[in-house]
Amino acid sequence: MKCPSVLVTGSSGLIGSEAVGHFDRLGHDVIGVDNNMRREFFGPAGDTSWNLERLKRSTRNFRHYNLDIRDRAGVMALFEQNSFDLIIHCAAQPSHDKARDIPLTDFEVNALGTLNLLEATRQHSPEAVFILMSTNKVYGDAPNEKLLRELETRYDFADAADFQGIDETCRIDRTLHSIFGASKVAADVMAQEYGRYFGMNVGVFRGGCLTGPSHSAVELHGFLSYLVKVAVSGQTYQVYGYKGKQVRDNIHSFDVIRAMEEFAANPRPGEVYNMGGGRENSVSIIEAIERIEQLTGQKIACTYHDRNRKGDHICYISDLGKFKSHYPGWKVTRSLDAILEEMVEAQTSQLAKSA
Ligand SMILES: NC(=O)c1ccc[n+]([C@@H]2O[C@H](COP(=O)([O-])OP(=O)(O)OC[C@H]3O[C@@H](n4cnc5c(N)ncnc54)[C@H](O)[C@@H]3O)[C@@H](O)[C@H]2O)c1
């Protein structure tokens, strides 16, 4: 029997590289597409070539293409030369703060790049499962309308009905998204349409904070890994608004890929799922700083700015109920403490290597 063939875009990034490793270990042929544009967005700290080299060393059936997903002819040619069973689309301009400076590029990568891939899939691999890594920023700042209560170290939902967090019924229009959030809405809705209108096996995953040791962490993207990086290297962390009590739910890249694997085995065309660490893996900035200080034994220097990031969520926890009910075999397997321990270890060894 032919091994399923997997295409991963953004294959040198956090989620893409986890997908490459995972499906390669399962014996699939994996093609990765990544042009290291993260370096162009964020400078040398965003360079993902170290991760590509790591993948090349550690995989068996992985081929990498230095292709830009904005290059429609190049994307079409890739699909003409290969047939795919599973497409995991993670290539993106991922930062909402960065998008403000480059709205055209942001839209071309996030929205048009996604459409290029959807259309190439429709024309050449129409039976394939296509998973778009979307974001909770498609909800804009609508989650901030929830009634909140202020606790000593975090904000939390005041209403017991919101305890599990934000679900997929949260509206996605008439809110402040950021330019990034809006380009992701375009991609998210278009992907749903390829599922609903064309009946293709498309799934949309709206990420909370996705994290893991393979992130090329920068201040503008990668909350926990950047915080750990700052802690380990003795730099100063900038906290923007909400007294540092803003809450994020964090999920390890491994658990994201496991969720994708479940969807791929039993796809539901056009479905949308929130994907994060849920309440158990939620943490405020203050709490995260405290936990990392305990792990490293070192104080983290912080500067506090009164003004919050525009459109930033005050308390965001992904309600995972819908995904769990559709895919009962899936659960979050990596606790927040386990994630932090792994990241401290990874950052410490990376720092030692670069010293
Ligand atoms: N990390 C998070 O916290 C988070 C949260 C919610 C949603 N997401 C979404 O998940 C997806 C993956 O995020 P990530 O954290 O792995 O990001 P990442 O930046 O680590 O990986 C994205 C990769 O895509 C590549 N890329 C960018 N533009 C490209 C282009 N035009 N052509 C080819 N490759 C290109 C980059 O070089 C990078 O390696 C993104 O769509 C992001 O918006 C991430």
Ligand as a Chemical Component Dictionary entry (heavy atoms), coordinates in Angstrom:
data_LIG
# 
_chem_comp.id                   LIG 
_chem_comp.type                 NON-POLYMER 
_chem_comp.pdbx_formal_charge   0 
_chem_comp.three_letter_code    LIG 
# 
loop_
_chem_comp_atom.comp_id 
_chem_comp_atom.atom_id 
_chem_comp_atom.alt_atom_id 
_chem_comp_atom.type_symbol 
_chem_comp_atom.charge 
_chem_comp_atom.model_Cartn_x 
_chem_comp_atom.model_Cartn_y 
_chem_comp_atom.model_Cartn_z 
_chem_comp_atom.pdbx_ordinal 
LIG N1  N1  N 0  2.283  30.202 17.695 1  
LIG C1  C1  C 0  1.124  30.631 18.123 2  
LIG O1  O1  O 0  0.986  30.990 19.278 3  
LIG C2  C2  C 0  -0.070 30.652 17.210 4  
LIG C3  C3  C 0  -1.307 30.954 17.760 5  
LIG C4  C4  C 0  -2.443 30.938 16.951 6  
LIG C5  C5  C 0  -2.306 30.634 15.601 7  
LIG N2  N2  N 1  -1.076 30.364 15.082 8  
LIG C6  C6  C 0  -0.988 30.075 13.644 9  
LIG O2  O2  O 0  -0.386 28.817 13.449 10 
LIG C7  C7  C 0  0.374  28.811 12.253 11 
LIG C8  C8  C 0  1.769  28.345 12.557 12 
LIG O3  O3  O 0  2.325  29.202 13.547 13 
LIG P1  P1  P 0  3.804  29.005 14.073 14 
LIG O4  O4  O 0  3.830  29.478 15.476 15 
LIG O5  O5  O -1 4.296  27.653 13.729 16 
LIG O6  O6  O 0  4.539  30.101 13.168 17 
LIG P2  P2  P 0  6.071  30.140 12.727 18 
LIG O7  O7  O 0  6.358  31.543 12.359 19 
LIG O8  O8  O 0  6.924  29.443 13.728 20 
LIG O9  O9  O 0  6.037  29.244 11.385 21 
LIG C9  C9  C 0  5.558  29.721 10.180 22 
LIG C10 C10 C 0  6.571  29.380 9.103  23 
LIG O10 O10 O 0  6.054  29.817 7.849  24 
LIG C11 C11 C 0  7.122  30.297 7.071  25 
LIG N3  N3  N 0  6.580  31.232 6.084  26 
LIG C12 C12 C 0  6.116  32.477 6.317  27 
LIG N4  N4  N 0  5.722  33.037 5.173  28 
LIG C13 C13 C 0  5.925  32.127 4.196  29 
LIG C14 C14 C 0  5.707  32.137 2.802  30 
LIG N5  N5  N 0  5.220  33.223 2.170  31 
LIG N6  N6  N 0  6.006  31.026 2.088  32 
LIG C15 C15 C 0  6.524  29.928 2.713  33 
LIG N7  N7  N 0  6.777  29.885 4.036  34 
LIG C16 C16 C 0  6.470  30.970 4.771  35 
LIG C17 C17 C 0  8.047  30.968 8.081  36 
LIG O11 O11 O 0  9.387  31.057 7.599  37 
LIG C18 C18 C 0  7.935  30.058 9.291  38 
LIG O12 O12 O 0  8.945  29.081 9.345  39 
LIG C19 C19 C 0  0.276  30.234 11.696 40 
LIG O13 O13 O 0  -0.742 30.275 10.751 41 
LIG C20 C20 C 0  -0.120 31.062 12.898 42 
LIG O14 O14 O 0  -0.841 32.220 12.544 43 
LIG C21 C21 C 0  0.040  30.363 15.845 44 
# 
loop_
_chem_comp_bond.comp_id 
_chem_comp_bond.atom_id_1 
_chem_comp_bond.atom_id_2 
_chem_comp_bond.value_order 
_chem_comp_bond.pdbx_ordinal 
LIG N1  C1  SING 1  
LIG C1  O1  DOUB 2  
LIG C1  C2  SING 3  
LIG C2  C3  SING 4  
LIG C2  C21 DOUB 5  
LIG C3  C4  DOUB 6  
LIG C4  C5  SING 7  
LIG C5  N2  DOUB 8  
LIG N2  C6  SING 9  
LIG N2  C21 SING 10 
LIG C6  O2  SING 11 
LIG C6  C20 SING 12 
LIG O2  C7  SING 13 
LIG C7  C8  SING 14 
LIG C7  C19 SING 15 
LIG C8  O3  SING 16 
LIG O3  P1  SING 17 
LIG P1  O4  DOUB 18 
LIG P1  O5  SING 19 
LIG P1  O6  SING 20 
LIG O6  P2  SING 21 
LIG P2  O7  DOUB 22 
LIG P2  O8  SING 23 
LIG P2  O9  SING 24 
LIG O9  C9  SING 25 
LIG C9  C10 SING 26 
LIG C10 O10 SING 27 
LIG C10 C18 SING 28 
LIG O10 C11 SING 29 
LIG C11 N3  SING 30 
LIG C11 C17 SING 31 
LIG N3  C12 SING 32 
LIG N3  C16 SING 33 
LIG C12 N4  DOUB 34 
LIG N4  C13 SING 35 
LIG C13 C14 SING 36 
LIG C13 C16 DOUB 37 
LIG C14 N5  SING 38 
LIG C14 N6  DOUB 39 
LIG N6  C15 SING 40 
LIG C15 N7  DOUB 41 
LIG N7  C16 SING 42 
LIG C17 O11 SING 43 
LIG C17 C18 SING 44 
LIG C18 O12 SING 45 
LIG C19 O13 SING 46 
LIG C19 C20 SING 47 
LIG C20 O14 SING 48 
# 
